[in-house]
Amino acid sequence: MKTVKESQVEMIELVLPNDTNMLGNLLGGRLMHWIDIAAALAASRHSNNIAVTAQVDNLQFHLPIRLGDIVRLKASVNRTFNTSMEVGVRVEVEKIKTGNILHSNSAYLTFVNVDSENKKPIKVPGIKPESPEEIRRYEQALKRRDHRLKEKSGLVE
């Protein structure tokens, strides 16, 4: 059993010209790449093992991230299941000139804990949420998982 704090990761990225489209906004694919890396690091920290992306839930872009912005990605494991875990990633944008920090995106990703020798899923250590916010995310993760499983089986339209 591990705590949520043991899985937490914070990545910082600076949006450079090569990261942007012709409007000077961060490319969506680049942000998705950073989200996947932050989530994979959190999953691997929790499992002390290789964890691979199995699914990315709905990702919405609430505001444009501009050239020169600082992007903070905060990831942690929300809940573990048998061989999988849900990782939440919060994306914040820091405006260099003002220091203002804005919430830009949130994403939920499912990772599978994989045995590197036989490439098969293996059990994930349990997680113990401690703070009210961690408990809320823990409980919501089960609802999202149930919804994902219903979608997969065709029970959700």
N, C-alpha and C positions, 0 to 999 in steps of 0.2 A: 504494500500500500504506500502510495506517495501522495504528497500534497500538490495542489495546483501550482504553488510557487516554485516547486522544483522543475516544472516544465516551462516556465515563463521565458520568453525571448523578446528582446527589443532590438530591431534593426533600424538603422538610420541610412537613408539614401538621399543624395542630392540630385535633383533633376537637371541633367545636362542636355546640351543640344541634340546629342545622339539618341536621347530618350523621348524626344518629342515629335509630334506631327507638324504639318505645315502651319498650323495655327499657334504653335508654341505650347501646346498642351501635352502632358504626359501620355504616351501611347498606352491604351488599355491593356495590350498584351504584355508590355513591360511591367505594369502594375501587377497583373496576374502572376507573372513570373516571380516578382518579389514576394507576393502573398504566399505562393507555393513554397518558396524557400523558407520563409519565416515559420510557416506551419510545419514543414518537414523537420526543421530544427527543434521545435517544441515537442513534436511527436517522438523524435529520436531521443531527446533529453529525458522524456518520461519513460520510455521503454528501454533506454540504454541499448538500443539496437537500431537496425535499419527499419524505417517505416516508409511505405510507399503510398502515394496519393491514389485513393480509390474513387473519390467523388468530390466535386466542388458544387456547393449549393448556390443558389441565386446570388449573383454579384451585381450590385447596382452602383452606378456612379452618381453621387449626389452633387458634386461640384468639380469643376475642372481643376486639375493640378498643373501648375504653370512652370515653365522654365525658370530655374533658380530657386524653386520651393524646396524646403526640406521635408522629406516624407518619413514619418515614423510608423513602423509596423510593430504592433504589440500582439504577440501570439501566446496562447496557452491552451493546454488540454482542458476541455470542458467536462468530458465524461469518457469513461472507458467502457467497453463492452467485452465480448469474449476475446476476439483477435483484432478488433478495430477500436478506434478512438475518434471522437470528434474534437477538432481543434478550431478555436475561434481566433480570427485575426481582426484587429481594429486598426484602421489606417487613419492617421492624422496628418494634417499638412500644417507646417509651420512657415509663416510668411517671414522671410528674413528681415525685411525693412521694418516691420511692426512688432514682430515677436508673437503675433496672434496665432493661436493653434485652433484649427477647425477639424471636426470629424468629417472625413471624406467618404469612407467606405467601411463596410463590415462584411466579412465572409466567413462561412463555415465550411470546413473541409473534413472529409473522412479519410483516415489513414489506416492501413493494415500493417500490423507488426509481422515482419517476414524473417524467417530463418535463412540466413545468407547461404548456408551450405546446400539445403535441399529446395530452397525457393518456395517453401510452403508457409502459410500463415501460422503464427504461434500466439499463445496466450499473452495478453497485455496485462501488466500490473494494474491493480485497482487504483482508484484516485479518491482522495478525501478532500472535498471542498470545505473551507473553513469560514470564510467571510460570507456575509449575506449575499453579496454580488456573486461569489463563486457558487453558492448554493442555488441561486436563481438560474445561473447558466447551466449548472448540472441538471436541474429539473427540466429546463427548456430543451436541453440536448436530447433527452429521451423522447419528448414530443416530436422533435424534428426527425429523429431516427424512425419513429413509428410512421411518420408521414412518408419518409423516403422509402421504407419497406412497402407501404401500401401502394405508392406510385410504381415501384418496381414490379409488383404483382398485378398491376392494372386495376386496382381497386379505387384509385383516385382519378378523376377525369380532369 
